[in-house]
Amino acid sequence: MKPLLRIVDLHKSFGTLEVLAGISIDVERGEKLSIIGPSGSGKTTLLRCVNYLEKPTAGHIYVDDKLIGEKQVDDKFVHLSDRELAKERAEIGFVFQRFNLFPHLTALDNVSVAPRRVLGLEKRDAEERALAMLEKVGLAHKAGEYPERLSGGQQQRVAIARVLVMQPKLMLFDEATSALDPELIGEVLKVIRELAEEGRTMVMVTHEINFAEEISDRVIFMDDGKIVEEGPPHEIFANPTHQRTREFLRQIIDR
Amino acid sequence: MPEFWIKMWEWWPEIFPVLLRATAMTVQVMIGALIVALILGMAVALMRISKFKLLRYPALFYTDVMRGTPALVQIFIIYFGLSDLGIEFDPVSAAIIGLGMNGAAYVGEIYRAGIEAIHRGQVEAALSLGMTPARAMRYIILPQALRLMLPPLCNYAILLVKDTAIISTIAAPEIMFEARRLVQATFMYSISGQIYLLCAGFYLALTLPLSQVAKRLEKAKERWR
């Protein structure tokens, strides 16, 4: 079976600053991939390229064998229209570090707005699905609350429900717990763990080393826009091959 | 001093109805111009934030010109200037078009500031969920931006009421024009002070309620944040 996500020789520069210097990754269906690395290593940019929030400078991305953000016309690559791109994005779920809930909508509306306005569901059906997802992340009782009344952990769980309700093929987590107070991290990790156990394909940029080790099938260490090392978690964390990997892990774990 | 008020009392029945009718005209022009400004301003704002230079630059040019020249000049061009080219407007239409187009530049800036105040992260979240930029604008950005825009829009409405006075120069039958006609007609009685004081009163009658609304909107905005 073909990999669900194929990143082929991805390059991204912001002006003269090269942030991604040729990244190639395959992620199999149902695989959990964690990406770790220092700030500035390009890991967030990499994730944002996958759902085309950033436009790659070179290289290609395929989700379920479909080119993302562009299409091939004869032997040239052409940008997609807004509508085509939106359709592709609807199948990829992105969880942001800062949740990015819509403050003018209740938790229920936050989760049901996309099914209604993107998938075209009727209000009642959309809300039914939304409630089910809120239930799944343990927040059905907060359906009528506005984001400002929710804790960080609750907001992030609503954000995850908002992604889940669209039934994405691939889920991307951009440091999903980095903006949370320590005591709230656990509730979010619990939800992510459950998603992992359901066999979803997930790519996570994270600083939570223990968690990454627990649920990942593979870990990639990035630095300076390149992949330095990759392998199963126990190999990377217990026995890193490269000096840079070792240094980075030492800094993180020795905190 | 008391003489002033005696005269006011004497002349009140003559002055008041005239100015009242004129105020109705002022309100008409102000509402007309406001509608034009609100609609045209939205177009200007969307062009200003567009990713296409072809849309952005004309909108920028329009805003700079409208805000950089006196509204009076703009209205004169529409009323006097265009008639040389064969396009004629009656004073009221010219006033509504002129003030409306001028207002569109200011209102456009208010819209733009409101839209840009919405945190980029929300736009990204909306796009990530599969919304097109247009849908994101309609369901996520504009509803929030609207609440931010209401107080400055209300303040603009107040300014507009006062700015209608300049159309007295093209003989639109609004407050200042009728007031000056009255002053000329009653010249020998020297009641210009009383007449203009009453004018101020009428303008206040229009702007004070708007100020109240503006204050309430500000409070609502604070509470909602």
Interface residues (C-beta under 8 A of the other chain):
Chain A: N51 L53 D82 R83 A86 K87 R89 A90 E91 I92 G93 F94 F96 R98 N100 L101 F102 P103 H104 V113 A114 R117 V118 L119 A159 R162 V163 M166
Chain B: H119 G121 Q122 E124 A125 A126 L127 S128 L129 G130 M131 T132 P133 A134 R135 Y139 I140 P143 Q144 R147
